[in-house]
Amino acid sequence: MQLGLIGLGRMGGNMRERVRAAGHEVVGFDFDPTVRDVDSVAELVTRLSGPRVVWVMVPAGEPTRSVIAELSELLGPGDLVIEGGNSRFSDDEFHSAVLGERGIGYLDCGVSGGVWGLDEGYGLMVGGDDADVARAMPIFDALRPEGKREDSFVHAGPVGAGHYAKMVHNGIEYGLMQAYAEGYELLAAEPRITAPDAVMGAWRQGTVVRSWLLDLLVAALRQDPGLSSISGYTEDSGEGRWTVEEAISHAVPVPAISAALFARFSSRQPDSPAMKAVSALRQQFGGHQVRSMEAVQS
């Protein structure tokens, strides 16, 4: 099967290699001339035989909208676009409508696996029509891990369902990561625990908290004990915020995910205005001692 792949970054480049290793032909385009197979999206389209399948793997927002708009002019009836970035699910209906006016099919696909996907395979969550999903299944099967399809692939529903599922997946990821991080900090704070990294390493087999995320944290601690070379400043890529927004919309309580998101916000405040206000209030109503900035910095 032929596949056009737009976006050959950390994930897209590995996806190209995994699909090729499964015996399919992949024509890739990226703005980086050192990794691309063709010099433009237009050339990519001409290199594919109809009906074409093009996978878009670029950053969410304007970059994705721009590529979808360009493809709507270059592709034709019977062609299919798969959008595999971390787009907000609400963008998918717009993308589908833009392409649908030209008779071009559209699938949204949440992709999980990160930089490890080349060897381990990718978890895939897809939204769209049954016929379009069936048509692209050889590519999905090439990308997912070996084993039962239902263990790593789901046709989650109509257009938008794939990215909605990936949004919730990433929201859960926020909560899991925060729990492991808080557990590590508590272990490191207790003098009785002489090797917190070894404790967490001993949880990797047989315990109810074992997981791939735990494996990755243990690996990071072994590479950099105490994580002294890493700043605590933590970005959020959007899915956590969207998950909390959706929880509010559906009146579904998500306290763990919400707390994990707000913890990332706290990481960006070396001197939190909110906590300054808390200290000031404690001093005002109870005469409690507060620490001056000079004392903190000395």
C-alpha positions as CSV (number, residue, x, y, z in Angstrom):
1,M,0.0,0.0,0.0
2,Q,1.1,3.6,-0.6
3,L,1.0,6.3,2.0
4,G,1.9,10.0,1.9
5,L,3.2,11.2,5.2
6,I,3.4,15.0,6.0
7,G,5.5,15.7,9.1
8,L,8.7,13.7,9.8
9,G,9.5,14.9,13.3
10,R,10.2,12.8,16.4
11,M,7.1,10.7,15.8
12,G,6.4,11.1,12.1
13,G,9.9,10.0,11.1
14,N,9.7,6.8,13.1
15,M,6.2,6.1,11.8
16,R,7.6,6.3,8.3
17,E,10.2,3.7,9.1
18,R,7.8,1.4,10.8
19,V,5.3,1.5,8.0
20,R,8.1,0.9,5.5
21,A,9.4,-2.1,7.5
22,A,6.0,-3.6,7.1
23,G,6.4,-3.6,3.4
24,H,4.5,-0.5,2.4
25,E,5.7,2.4,0.3
26,V,5.9,5.8,2.1
27,V,6.5,9.1,0.5
28,G,7.4,11.7,3.1
29,F,7.5,15.5,3.2
30,D,8.9,17.8,5.9
31,F,10.2,21.4,5.9
32,D,13.6,19.9,6.9
33,P,15.3,19.0,3.6
34,T,17.5,16.5,5.3
35,V,14.7,14.1,6.1
36,R,12.1,14.5,3.3
37,D,11.6,12.4,0.2
38,V,10.0,15.1,-1.8
39,D,10.4,18.9,-1.9
40,S,6.7,19.9,-1.5
41,V,3.2,18.7,-0.6
42,A,2.3,19.0,-4.3
43,E,5.1,16.7,-5.3
44,L,4.1,14.2,-2.6
45,V,0.6,14.1,-4.1
46,T,1.8,13.5,-7.6
47,R,4.0,10.6,-6.4
48,L,1.0,8.7,-5.1
49,S,-1.3,6.6,-7.3
50,G,-5.1,7.2,-6.8
51,P,-7.0,6.8,-4.8
52,R,-4.5,8.3,-2.4
53,V,-4.0,8.1,1.3
54,V,-2.2,11.0,3.1
55,W,-1.3,11.0,6.8
56,V,-0.8,14.5,8.4
57,M,1.5,14.5,11.4
58,V,2.2,18.2,12.1
59,P,1.6,20.3,15.2
60,A,-2.0,21.1,16.1
61,G,-3.7,24.3,15.3
62,E,-2.7,26.6,12.4
63,P,0.0,24.2,11.0
64,T,-2.6,21.4,10.7
65,R,-5.3,23.7,9.3
66,S,-2.9,25.0,6.7
67,V,-1.9,21.5,5.5
68,I,-5.6,20.4,5.4
69,A,-6.4,23.5,3.3
70,E,-3.6,22.8,0.9
71,L,-4.6,19.1,0.6
72,S,-8.2,20.1,-0.2
73,E,-6.9,21.8,-3.3
74,L,-4.5,19.0,-4.3
75,L,-6.4,15.9,-3.7
76,G,-9.7,14.7,-5.3
77,P,-12.7,12.5,-4.9
78,G,-11.9,9.1,-3.4
79,D,-8.8,10.2,-1.7
80,L,-8.4,10.0,2.1
81,V,-6.7,12.2,4.7
82,I,-5.7,10.8,8.2
83,E,-4.9,13.5,10.7
84,G,-2.7,12.0,13.4
85,G,-1.5,15.0,15.4
86,N,-2.8,16.1,18.8
87,S,-5.5,18.3,17.5
88,R,-8.5,19.3,19.5
89,F,-11.4,17.0,18.6
90,S,-13.6,20.0,17.8
91,D,-11.3,20.8,14.9
92,D,-12.0,17.5,13.2
93,E,-15.6,18.3,12.0
94,F,-14.2,21.5,10.3
95,H,-11.4,19.5,8.6
96,S,-13.8,16.8,7.6
97,A,-16.2,19.4,6.1
98,V,-13.4,21.2,4.1
99,L,-12.2,18.0,2.6
100,G,-15.7,16.5,2.2
101,E,-16.7,19.4,-0.2
102,R,-14.1,17.9,-2.6
103,G,-15.2,14.3,-2.0
104,I,-12.1,13.6,0.1
105,G,-12.5,11.3,3.1
106,Y,-11.2,12.1,6.6
107,L,-10.1,10.2,9.6
108,D,-8.8,11.5,12.9
109,C,-6.3,9.3,14.7
110,G,-4.9,9.8,18.2
111,V,-1.4,8.3,18.3
112,S,0.3,7.2,21.5
113,G,3.8,5.7,21.8
114,G,6.2,8.7,21.6
115,V,9.8,8.2,20.5
116,W,9.5,4.5,21.4
117,G,6.9,3.7,18.8
118,L,9.4,2.6,16.1
119,D,10.3,-0.5,18.1
120,E,7.3,-0.9,20.4
121,G,4.5,0.1,18.1
122,Y,1.8,2.8,18.6
123,G,-1.5,2.8,20.3
124,L,-4.1,4.1,17.8
125,M,-7.6,5.7,18.5
126,V,-9.5,6.4,15.2
127,G,-12.6,8.4,14.4
128,G,-14.5,8.3,11.1
129,D,-16.5,6.2,8.7
130,D,-16.3,2.4,8.7
131,A,-15.3,2.2,5.1
132,D,-12.4,4.7,5.5
133,V,-11.1,2.9,8.5
134,A,-11.2,-0.4,6.7
135,R,-9.4,1.1,3.8
136,A,-6.5,2.4,6.0
137,M,-6.3,-0.7,8.2
138,P,-3.1,-2.1,6.5
139,I,-1.4,1.1,7.7
140,F,-2.9,1.0,11.2
141,D,-1.8,-2.7,11.5
142,A,1.7,-1.7,10.4
143,L,1.9,0.9,13.1
144,R,0.3,-0.9,16.1
145,P,2.2,-3.4,18.2
146,E,2.0,-7.1,17.4
147,G,-0.8,-9.1,19.0
148,K,-4.6,-8.7,19.2
149,R,-5.7,-5.6,17.3
150,E,-8.2,-4.7,20.0
151,D,-5.4,-4.4,22.5
152,S,-3.8,-1.4,20.7
153,F,-6.3,-0.2,18.1
154,V,-9.9,1.2,18.5
155,H,-12.3,2.6,16.0
156,A,-13.7,4.9,18.7
157,G,-16.7,6.4,16.7
158,P,-17.4,9.0,14.1
159,V,-15.2,11.9,13.1
160,G,-13.7,13.5,16.3
161,A,-13.9,10.4,18.4
162,G,-10.3,9.5,17.8
163,H,-8.9,12.7,19.1
164,Y,-11.4,12.8,21.9
165,A,-10.2,9.4,23.1
166,K,-6.6,10.6,22.8
167,M,-7.4,13.7,24.8
168,V,-8.8,11.6,27.7
169,H,-5.8,9.2,27.4
170,N,-3.4,12.2,27.8
171,G,-5.5,13.5,30.7
172,I,-5.1,10.2,32.5
173,E,-1.4,10.3,31.7
174,Y,-1.2,13.7,33.5
175,G,-2.6,12.1,36.7
176,L,-0.4,9.0,36.6
177,M,2.7,11.0,36.1
178,Q,1.8,13.3,39.0
179,A,1.2,10.4,41.3
180,Y,4.5,8.8,40.5
181,A,6.3,12.2,40.9
182,E,4.7,12.9,44.3
183,G,5.6,9.4,45.5
184,Y,9.2,9.9,44.5
185,E,9.4,13.3,46.3
186,L,8.0,11.7,49.5
187,L,10.5,8.9,49.4
188,A,13.3,11.3,48.8
189,A,12.2,13.4,51.8
190,E,12.3,10.5,54.3
191,P,15.8,10.0,55.9
192,R,15.0,6.3,56.4
193,I,14.8,5.8,52.6
194,T,18.4,5.6,51.5
195,A,17.8,5.0,47.8
196,P,14.4,6.2,46.5
197,D,15.3,5.3,43.0
198,A,15.9,1.7,44.1
199,V,12.6,1.6,45.9
200,M,10.8,2.7,42.7
201,G,12.8,0.2,40.7
202,A,11.6,-2.6,43.0
203,W,8.0,-1.7,42.1
204,R,8.5,-2.6,38.4
205,Q,7.6,-6.3,38.8
206,G,4.8,-7.9,40.8
207,T,3.2,-4.7,42.2
208,V,-0.1,-3.1,41.4
209,V,1.6,0.2,40.5
210,R,3.9,-1.3,37.8
211,S,3.7,0.4,34.4
212,W,5.7,1.7,31.4
213,L,5.6,5.2,32.9
214,L,7.2,3.8,36.1
215,D,9.8,2.1,34.0
216,L,10.6,5.5,32.3
217,L,10.9,7.3,35.7
218,V,13.2,4.7,37.0
219,A,15.3,5.0,33.9
220,A,15.5,8.8,34.3
221,L,16.5,8.4,38.0
222,R,19.3,6.0,37.0
223,Q,20.6,8.4,34.4
224,D,20.5,11.4,36.7
225,P,20.1,10.5,40.4
226,G,18.1,13.2,42.2
227,L,17.3,14.7,38.8
228,S,19.7,17.5,39.6
229,S,20.2,18.5,35.9
230,I,16.4,18.9,35.2
231,S,14.3,22.0,35.9
232,G,11.0,21.5,37.6
233,Y,9.3,23.8,35.0
234,T,6.8,21.6,33.2
235,E,4.9,22.5,30.1
236,D,1.4,21.2,29.1
237,S,0.6,20.6,25.5
238,G,-3.2,21.2,25.7
239,E,-4.8,17.9,26.2
240,G,-4.9,18.2,29.9
241,R,-6.7,21.5,29.7
242,W,-9.1,20.2,27.2
243,T,-9.9,17.1,29.3
244,V,-10.7,19.4,32.3
245,E,-12.9,21.6,30.1
246,E,-14.8,18.6,28.8
247,A,-15.2,17.3,32.4
248,I,-16.8,20.6,33.3
249,S,-19.0,20.5,30.2
250,H,-20.3,17.0,31.1
251,A,-20.3,17.6,34.9
252,V,-17.9,14.7,35.4
253,P,-15.6,15.1,38.4
254,V,-11.9,14.6,37.5
255,P,-10.1,15.8,40.7
256,A,-6.8,13.8,40.0
257,I,-6.4,15.1,36.5
258,S,-7.3,18.6,37.5
259,A,-4.8,18.6,40.3
260,A,-2.1,17.3,38.0
261,L,-2.8,20.1,35.5
262,F,-2.7,22.8,38.1
263,A,0.5,21.3,39.5
264,R,2.1,21.9,36.1
265,F,1.0,25.5,36.4
266,S,2.5,25.8,39.8
267,S,5.8,24.5,38.5
268,R,6.2,27.7,36.5
269,Q,5.9,30.0,39.5
270,P,9.2,30.2,41.4
271,D,7.6,32.7,43.7
272,S,3.8,32.0,43.6
273,P,1.6,35.1,44.1
274,A,-1.1,32.9,45.5
275,M,1.2,31.4,48.1
276,K,2.4,34.9,49.0
277,A,-1.2,35.9,49.6
278,V,-1.7,32.8,51.8
279,S,1.4,33.8,53.9
280,A,0.1,37.3,54.2
281,L,-3.3,36.1,55.4
282,R,-1.8,33.8,58.0
283,Q,0.2,36.7,59.3
284,Q,-2.8,39.0,59.3
285,F,-5.3,36.8,61.1
286,G,-3.0,34.8,63.3
287,G,0.2,36.7,63.6
288,H,2.1,33.8,62.1
289,Q,5.7,34.4,61.1
290,V,6.4,34.9,57.4
291,R,9.7,34.5,55.6
292,S,11.1,37.5,53.8
293,M,12.5,37.2,50.3
294,E,16.0,37.9,51.6
295,A,15.8,35.0,54.0
296,V,14.6,32.6,51.3
297,Q,17.3,33.7,48.9
298,S,20.2,33.6,51.5
